[in-house]
Amino acid sequence: MAKKSVATFRGGSKAGRSFSKVKKMVRSEKTGAYYFEEKMLPNELVEEFFKK
């Protein structure tokens, strides 16, 4: 039953596939500790996110 409901939520739309969830480890300037920066971005902007 779960497979059917998940398949119907998708609805044939490919709009959700044009985004990616990206995570990057960043070092804090104040404490020196690391934290993760996490965003949902269009696939075209993923490379720019990691170049910063």
Order of alpha helices (4+ residues) and beta strands (2+ residues): alpha-beta-beta-alpha
